[in-house]
Amino acid sequence: MNYYVDTSIAVLALQASPRVVAWFDSLKANDALVSSRLLQTELTRFLRRTGRPVLDREVLLPLIGLVPLTDSVLLVAEAITEHTKSLDAIHLATALSTGGDIVVVSHDTNMLRVAELLGLPTLDPVSTS
């Protein structure tokens, strides 16, 4: 299975949220995790804002393939007509750009809603029983 990890899940993983950690632990060897290169910047900003070492992101980032931020991704983000925050639109456009079967993993209800409207399957490991 291929999973697109958004920032809400990555932050919860860094905060050791039990359900998110359990989800990461449940992944199989052939499961692939991807996200936008934007994730690295967002995690860096989160860690700086909360006074944590930036190197804390290295617990998570090596597990996730980062997709470069390109003009074509930005054009797709601009074309999303549903209301969503700019950074979320970039994440969704990146997920769409993977071109394969991918599940958007998020804890952001609007992100999940828009992903579904765009035809992407979704998962919220926090609210999943």
Backbone as CSV, one residue per row, in Angstrom:
resi,resn,N_x,N_y,N_z,CA_x,CA_y,CA_z,C_x,C_y,C_z
1,MET,0.853,-1.173,0.000,0.000,0.000,0.000,0.899,1.236,0.000
2,ASN,0.449,2.283,-0.661,1.157,3.563,-0.684,0.358,4.575,0.130
3,TYR,1.053,5.275,1.010,0.414,6.243,1.885,1.048,7.620,1.718
4,TYR,0.190,8.627,1.628,0.649,10.011,1.614,0.473,10.560,3.028
5,VAL,1.571,10.911,3.678,1.558,11.379,5.061,1.520,12.904,5.063
6,ASP,0.472,13.479,5.648,0.416,14.933,5.733,1.017,15.390,7.067
7,THR,1.137,16.688,7.212,1.824,17.254,8.367,1.115,16.972,9.679
8,SER,-0.213,16.914,9.675,-0.919,16.664,10.939,-0.514,15.313,11.526
9,ILE,-0.340,14.319,10.679,0.060,12.990,11.149,1.532,12.981,11.540
10,ALA,2.365,13.649,10.769,3.796,13.691,11.084,4.038,14.375,12.429
11,VAL,3.329,15.463,12.689,3.461,16.160,13.978,2.990,15.256,15.117
12,LEU,1.868,14.586,14.926,1.383,13.672,15.970,2.376,12.530,16.213
13,ALA,3.046,12.087,15.164,4.070,11.047,15.332,5.226,11.582,16.171
14,LEU,5.644,12.816,15.907,6.728,13.415,16.696,6.309,13.646,18.144
15,GLN,5.012,13.815,18.364,4.492,13.996,19.719,4.168,12.652,20.376
16,ALA,4.478,11.560,19.690,4.269,10.194,20.195,2.809,9.905,20.518
17,SER,1.894,10.384,19.670,0.478,10.052,19.808,0.329,8.537,19.700
18,PRO,-0.262,7.887,20.710,-0.317,6.419,20.720,-0.929,5.804,19.464
19,ARG,-2.028,6.347,18.976,-2.683,5.758,17.795,-1.851,5.956,16.534
20,VAL,-1.188,7.102,16.433,-0.352,7.354,15.252,0.892,6.472,15.296
21,VAL,1.501,6.360,16.452,2.664,5.477,16.604,2.260,4.035,16.299
22,ALA,1.099,3.612,16.772,0.609,2.258,16.494,0.400,2.065,14.991
23,TRP,-0.114,3.089,14.302,-0.309,2.985,12.856,1.037,2.823,12.153
24,PHE,2.010,3.655,12.510,3.339,3.518,11.908,3.903,2.127,12.182
25,ASP,3.731,1.634,13.408,4.238,0.302,13.771,3.544,-0.813,12.991
26,SER,2.302,-0.575,12.554,1.544,-1.605,11.840,1.891,-1.706,10.360
27,LEU,2.670,-0.756,9.860,2.998,-0.766,8.437,3.806,-2.008,8.079
28,LYS,3.575,-2.501,6.882,4.285,-3.677,6.388,5.546,-3.240,5.641
29,ALA,6.460,-4.166,5.452,7.742,-3.857,4.809,7.562,-3.281,3.403
30,ASN,6.516,-3.706,2.691,6.329,-3.225,1.320,5.447,-1.971,1.237
31,ASP,4.999,-1.454,2.383,4.230,-0.206,2.376,5.177,0.961,2.098
32,ALA,4.727,1.884,1.273,5.541,3.051,0.937,4.896,4.303,1.520
33,LEU,5.723,5.139,2.130,5.276,6.420,2.673,5.882,7.539,1.846
34,VAL,5.038,8.484,1.432,5.521,9.646,0.696,4.856,10.894,1.249
35,SER,5.470,12.020,0.944,4.900,13.323,1.271,5.600,14.356,0.399
36,SER,5.127,15.559,0.453,5.764,16.664,-0.243,7.037,17.081,0.488
37,ARG,7.984,17.602,-0.231,9.181,18.180,0.377,8.792,19.261,1.386
38,LEU,7.614,19.803,1.197,7.052,20.789,2.115,6.992,20.257,3.546
39,LEU,6.821,18.946,3.709,6.732,18.348,5.038,7.979,18.660,5.871
40,GLN,9.141,18.576,5.267,10.379,18.855,6.001,10.370,20.279,6.546
41,THR,9.942,21.218,5.735,9.873,22.617,6.170,8.845,22.785,7.278
42,GLU,7.679,22.167,7.119,6.646,22.301,8.142,7.078,21.672,9.464
43,LEU,7.749,20.534,9.412,8.230,19.921,10.653,9.312,20.782,11.306
44,THR,10.176,21.360,10.488,11.213,22.249,11.018,10.580,23.431,11.729
45,ARG,9.581,24.024,11.105,8.912,25.186,11.712,8.206,24.774,13.007
46,PHE,7.550,23.608,13.009,6.883,23.111,14.216,7.890,22.921,15.349
47,LEU,9.007,22.285,15.048,10.007,22.023,16.089,10.610,23.315,16.622
48,ARG,10.902,24.259,15.745,11.423,25.554,16.210,10.390,26.278,17.076
49,ARG,9.135,26.257,16.640,8.058,26.945,17.363,7.863,26.362,18.760
50,THR,8.093,25.056,18.895,7.865,24.403,20.187,9.153,24.237,20.999
51,GLY,10.245,24.803,20.497,11.497,24.780,21.251,12.194,23.434,21.273
52,ARG,11.866,22.581,20.336,12.505,21.259,20.265,13.637,21.292,19.248
53,PRO,14.606,20.400,19.373,15.705,20.351,18.403,15.198,19.982,17.008
54,VAL,15.699,20.679,16.003,15.305,20.402,14.621,15.665,18.967,14.239
55,LEU,16.710,18.428,14.818,17.113,17.055,14.507,16.060,16.023,14.909
56,ASP,15.097,16.405,15.741,14.009,15.476,16.098,13.248,15.003,14.864
57,ARG,13.260,15.800,13.808,12.552,15.414,12.582,13.189,14.194,11.928
58,GLU,14.454,13.927,12.241,15.171,12.812,11.617,14.693,11.445,12.102
59,VAL,13.873,11.431,13.137,13.244,10.183,13.562,12.230,9.731,12.509
60,LEU,11.618,10.693,11.856,10.516,10.419,10.940,10.882,10.568,9.464
61,LEU,11.607,11.613,9.113,11.846,11.912,7.700,12.515,10.789,6.904
62,PRO,13.452,10.032,7.476,14.048,8.956,6.683,13.057,7.860,6.272
63,LEU,11.910,7.801,6.928,10.901,6.791,6.611,10.004,7.205,5.437
64,ILE,10.085,8.490,5.063,9.132,9.061,4.103,9.874,9.564,2.870
65,GLY,9.457,9.102,1.712,10.011,9.628,0.467,9.428,11.004,0.198
66,LEU,10.288,11.992,0.058,9.822,13.361,-0.152,9.778,13.681,-1.643
67,VAL,8.607,14.094,-2.101,8.382,14.447,-3.501,8.737,15.922,-3.678
68,PRO,9.569,16.237,-4.684,9.963,17.638,-4.877,8.758,18.552,-5.146
69,LEU,8.895,19.771,-4.713,7.889,20.803,-4.961,8.197,21.401,-6.337
70,THR,7.304,21.193,-7.281,7.538,21.634,-8.660,6.458,22.611,-9.108
71,ASP,6.722,23.269,-10.218,5.714,24.168,-10.786,4.440,23.410,-11.131
72,SER,4.571,22.181,-11.631,3.368,21.433,-12.007,2.533,21.088,-10.774
73,VAL,3.184,20.769,-9.655,2.439,20.526,-8.408,1.726,21.800,-7.972
74,LEU,2.414,22.924,-8.059,1.789,24.198,-7.662,0.614,24.548,-8.562
75,LEU,0.714,24.250,-9.854,-0.402,24.510,-10.768,-1.608,23.646,-10.419
76,VAL,-1.369,22.391,-10.060,-2.477,21.520,-9.644,-3.089,22.052,-8.351
77,ALA,-2.244,22.492,-7.411,-2.753,23.064,-6.153,-3.636,24.274,-6.432
78,GLU,-3.225,25.101,-7.368,-4.002,26.287,-7.721,-5.329,25.924,-8.379
79,ALA,-5.376,24.765,-9.012,-6.589,24.346,-9.726,-7.627,23.694,-8.816
80,ILE,-7.257,23.380,-7.581,-8.218,22.766,-6.658,-9.254,23.821,-6.286
81,THR,-10.507,23.550,-6.612,-11.553,24.562,-6.416,-12.179,24.522,-5.022
82,GLU,-12.076,23.386,-4.355,-12.638,23.274,-3.004,-11.850,24.150,-2.040
83,HIS,-12.555,24.680,-1.025,-11.875,25.503,-0.025,-10.904,24.644,0.780
84,THR,-9.661,25.041,0.766,-8.636,24.408,1.583,-7.477,25.378,1.739
85,LYS,-6.718,25.207,2.790,-5.554,26.065,3.023,-4.520,25.822,1.935
86,SER,-3.699,26.832,1.692,-2.707,26.747,0.618,-1.766,25.559,0.786
87,LEU,-1.230,25.376,1.985,-0.283,24.271,2.191,-0.975,22.922,2.039
88,ASP,-2.218,22.832,2.469,-2.976,21.587,2.287,-3.218,21.322,0.800
89,ALA,-3.499,22.372,0.046,-3.687,22.209,-1.403,-2.406,21.687,-2.047
90,ILE,-1.256,22.162,-1.589,0.016,21.667,-2.119,0.197,20.195,-1.758
91,HIS,-0.144,19.821,-0.528,-0.057,18.407,-0.151,-0.982,17.556,-1.018
92,LEU,-2.206,18.003,-1.218,-3.148,17.238,-2.036,-2.680,17.141,-3.482
93,ALA,-2.156,18.231,-4.012,-1.636,18.213,-5.382,-0.460,17.252,-5.496
94,THR,0.368,17.208,-4.470,1.498,16.277,-4.475,0.992,14.836,-4.453
95,ALA,-0.011,14.570,-3.615,-0.587,13.219,-3.575,-1.139,12.837,-4.951
96,LEU,-1.832,13.758,-5.594,-2.368,13.493,-6.929,-1.250,13.253,-7.938
97,SER,-0.125,13.941,-7.761,0.979,13.841,-8.718,1.696,12.501,-8.667
98,THR,1.469,11.730,-7.614,2.141,10.432,-7.526,1.645,9.481,-8.609
99,GLY,0.448,9.740,-9.101,-0.077,8.988,-10.224,-0.464,7.552,-9.941
100,GLY,-0.326,7.121,-8.708,-0.672,5.741,-8.392,-1.743,5.676,-7.336
101,ASP,-1.991,4.463,-6.891,-2.934,4.268,-5.798,-2.263,4.752,-4.522
102,ILE,-2.860,5.737,-3.909,-2.282,6.305,-2.692,-3.404,6.669,-1.740
103,VAL,-3.182,6.436,-0.468,-4.137,6.771,0.577,-3.602,7.995,1.307
104,VAL,-4.409,9.039,1.394,-4.012,10.242,2.127,-4.251,9.995,3.607
105,VAL,-3.195,10.107,4.400,-3.266,9.883,5.839,-3.166,11.243,6.523
106,SER,-4.233,11.597,7.249,-4.315,12.917,7.869,-5.223,12.854,9.095
107,HIS,-5.071,13.845,9.948,-6.004,14.020,11.068,-6.767,15.334,10.918
108,ASP,-6.611,15.960,9.769,-7.260,17.231,9.468,-8.552,16.937,8.704
109,THR,-9.698,17.241,9.323,-10.982,16.866,8.724,-11.207,17.514,7.362
110,ASN,-10.805,18.767,7.190,-10.996,19.417,5.892,-10.084,18.784,4.841
111,MET,-8.867,18.485,5.218,-7.931,17.826,4.293,-8.516,16.490,3.835
112,LEU,-9.051,15.717,4.762,-9.654,14.427,4.418,-10.867,14.614,3.518
113,ARG,-11.677,15.608,3.815,-12.885,15.872,3.019,-12.514,16.224,1.577
114,VAL,-11.554,17.135,1.417,-11.167,17.568,0.069,-10.472,16.424,-0.675
115,ALA,-9.653,15.656,0.023,-9.002,14.504,-0.615,-10.054,13.555,-1.183
116,GLU,-11.093,13.284,-0.401,-12.163,12.397,-0.875,-12.884,12.989,-2.075
117,LEU,-13.123,14.298,-2.056,-13.760,14.951,-3.206,-12.892,14.854,-4.462
118,LEU,-11.576,14.782,-4.262,-10.650,14.651,-5.384,-10.475,13.187,-5.807
119,GLY,-11.194,12.285,-5.138,-11.141,10.871,-5.504,-10.028,10.079,-4.841
120,LEU,-9.426,10.663,-3.810,-8.346,9.975,-3.107,-8.888,9.259,-1.873
121,PRO,-8.534,7.994,-1.673,-8.930,7.326,-0.433,-8.202,7.959,0.749
122,THR,-8.805,7.899,1.926,-8.243,8.570,3.091,-8.212,7.649,4.307
123,LEU,-7.389,8.052,5.265,-7.293,7.330,6.532,-6.923,8.324,7.618
124,ASP,-7.619,8.256,8.730,-7.263,9.012,9.927,-6.961,8.010,11.018
125,PRO,-5.678,7.714,11.270,-5.353,6.697,12.278,-5.729,7.103,13.707
126,VAL,-5.967,8.379,13.930,-6.348,8.839,15.269,-7.786,8.439,15.570
127,SER,-8.661,8.564,14.579,-10.072,8.268,14.831,-10.466,6.854,14.422
128,THR,-9.534,6.102,13.836,-9.810,4.716,13.466,-9.745,3.844,14.709
129,SER,-10.729,2.987,14.867,-10.758,2.106,16.034,-9.762,0.992,15.887
